[in-house]
Amino acid sequence: MNKTLLAGGAALATVMLGPATVLLGLAALINPAQAACVPTTSTAASTTNGSPAGADTPAETSRVVFPLPAGTWVRTSGYGMRVHPITGERKLHTGVDFAAPAGTPILAAADGRVAFAGPATGYGHLILIEHTVEGQLVATGYAHMYADGIGVSVGDRVHAGDHIADVGSDGYSTGAHLHFEVRPGGAWAATVNPEPWLAGHGAAEVDQNNSTTVIPAGCGADDVAAPEEFDGSNPDALVDDPTSNGKITARTAYVLSQVRARFPESSWACWSPRPGTKSEHPLGRACDGTFGNSIGQAAKGHALEYGWEVTNWLKANATKLGVEYLIWQGKIWSVARSSEGWRSYNGGGMHDPAGITGGHYDHLHFTIATGVRA
């Protein structure tokens, strides 16, 4: 990678991404509605090992999705050597092209952090997002958007399925489409064929109702009111469960009340006997939540989006709340192994992880630790 920093009234950067592909600048373009959530420091940051300066490696992604909503696209050009439709040169096509109407939402393919968002020769405008997928750093690229079609800035955190931009036809383009790339190793690494990568990671198509607003740094789950302090002296004391005729711990009841107050569309069930199983529910330490869907019906559209909002809030406030772990959408996250991010859920030895309910595709599970105080 060649990088040259030029001194002047504003710092500019020229970065060699690959053969005959040079970025013109690193000025990030943001949606004005997000301005209050964007850090005031310059987004033209230098990079180290492919990540924005000072940024931690992104946590393990919760899932991988196709970068355009279902039913909106047609594949028009694959990865590999071809005659360039604009220049007439025979050269490597570094991604795959999906034709779609101008303005179609472009979705983040995985959870991650925006490493670049701005103008780039040939690409028109380009977004590069870095992710951790199965323990490996990888970047995805999205190109040919117009300047006003970019909704993210360098450093923004995104989740899989977030609406990050709109399809355009800027740069070397013959019509509205998304040029999509995959770069194992990070934003400035070489590309590979995106199609087997998407297939190999089980990329799911989502409908347009599942495209959500990007979460800028410091926003998203942080925008929902933080939990109040637990005011009990004994978090393990058993109290009446408002969702059943059983008992739950005082700490579990506290978390349940905090979630219900902030996410009134969610529905919860906590204590249940579950004889013959290893479960925290009969111990009063666990609750399951749905988000407009029913048990046995996978969360989709608004239910899936709302479920992620609740999940991310619980995750962001896990230490204060006393949450031990979360299970949602075939993944598990725990405080004890938080550095690993979301991990594949194996069913815990008592559930079928491939099933809708066993894999927690229809409900979010949280378990509260014992003896925890705020």
Secondary structure, DSSP 8 states (H G I E B T S, - for coil): --EEEE-SSS-EEEEEEETTEEB--------GGGGGGS-SS-S---EETTEETT-----B-S-BB-SS-TTS-EEEE-SEEEE-TTT--EEEE-SEEEE--TT-EEE-SBSEEEEEEEEETTTEEEEEEEEEETTEEEEEEEE---GGGB---TT-EE-TTEEEEE-B--SS-SSSEEEEEEEETSTTS--B-HHHHHHHTT-B---GGG-EE-B-TT-GGGGS--------S-TT-EEE-TTSSSEEEHHHHHHHHHHHHH-TT-EEE-----TTS--STTTT-EEEEESSS-TTS---HHHHHHHHHHHHHHHHTHHHHTEEEEEETTEEEESTTGGG-SEE---TTTS-TTSTTTTTSS-EEEEE-SS---
